[in-house]
Amino acid sequence: MTRTIEEKYLARPRMTVSGLKEEIRIRCLRAALKPVSRKAIEMRIALLDPRLVKRGRHGPKAAHDAFGPVGGTYDVTEPLAVMQIDHTPVDAIVVDSLTRKPIARPWLTLAIDVATRVVMGMSVSMEAPSIHSVSLALTHACLPKDRWIVDRGLDLTWEPLGLPKALHMDNAREFKSEAIRRGCDEYGIKKIFRPIARPHFGGHIERLIGTLMGRVHLLPGTTTSNVADRGDYDSAKSATMTLAEFESWLALEIAGRYHRHPHRALGISPLAAWEVSLKRGLVPSLPGDARQFTLHFLPMEMRSLRKDGIHLFNIRYWSERLPLIARPGDDLLVRYDPRNLGRIFVHGRDGDYHDIVYADVRHPPISLWNSASRVRPCASNNDESMKRAFSRSSISSRQSSPRPSGRRVAPGSVDPPHRPRHPRL
């Protein structure tokens, strides 16, 4: 029994006690021994060192996080001094807005002011964490949200906004991207990266995520936090909310409930803490140009200007303005919105960004990550590069919507999409 526990129970993939009992029963029969009871197995497991069990079944990092020493805390008292940002897969499945069939779990990106605990901004998307989800969350956090609220038909107020002095992040690739580095440098935002393997330094936003996911577990289509809690509940079959509906629900949950509920660490609600800061003289610093701010955090690529325009993702872009802002052969910084590749934003010699559209303006916008399941036949033309682009991305008239569109995965899947493979700077 001891050998079987060490080989099967203290290993990954994690075997259940029922599975372990069956494995021990088979080994006992092969050795002509009397099988042991489940109670005896459970008693033997209970005698094991919890650290050893955690390490074997969950790995050394999980064991250190659970039993290792906590070396410090991350306290901030000045509002807008530090903004924490992080991602999480949502514990619920959303459905397609047209077919109402289940798609997958979306991703949530949150930005929180550490001092007041107010949620500064968020982004909900079917795309895995990327530069773009960080960009959307940051622009939502730093700029006024009035138009965003009106576009979604919501009846709420979401007042916190402003540029932080520092951005506190983990060590994920998207946070260390060139686009985020340049954007932060442009607006004087200091970058602070969480110490590796020290999760408690991101505890503020981790606790917020836990609080919000607890509320998500009350929604139809929830996947709960683990398989044991879900039991025989069919998350995909029970799902009813679209991505847009979930986004609206989450906005109401944050601005209407979380912001107004007393926070244990503060003694008052996050919104009250924010309002106290305003009364004490806090004046949030805002970007001078909202469009420029948004562009500075979009994904970027370097492209050379050809005689026939700029080529990006097998799509050709052209405008009569191009020869005026660059010469053929010039290397240009190009930013793009993955939700809508109908236009790109080219940084010219004059120091401004210029909107450059498809060379063939007959084509509707396409997204970068939509699956081929929604491909609409494109009109007959000689632009083979555009045809290839349409074979990779879907055409959707809804791309102009402020809501991010998602790529398709198998109906009923409970796992969020994997990170896209296309290169990002």
Secondary structure, DSSP 8 states (H G I E B T S, - for coil): -HHHIIIIITSSS---HHHHHHHHHHHHHHTT-----HHHHHHHHHTS-HHHHHHHHH-HHHHHHHHS---------STTSEEEEEEEE-SB-EE-TTT--EEE--EEEEEEETTT--EEEEEEESS-S-HHHHHHHHHHHHS--HHHHHHTT-----------SEEEE-S-GGGGSHHHHHHHHHTT-EEEE--TT-GGGGHHHHHHHHHHHHHHTTSTTB--SSHHHHTT--HHHH---BHHHHHHHHHIIIIIIGGGS--TTTSS-HHHHHHHHHHTT------S-HHHHHHHTS-EEEEE-BTTBEEETTEEEE-TTHHHH--TT-EEEEEEETTEEEEEEEE-TTS-EEEEEESSTTS--B-SS--GGG-------S-HHHHHHHHHS-B-GGGGSSS-------TT--S------S---
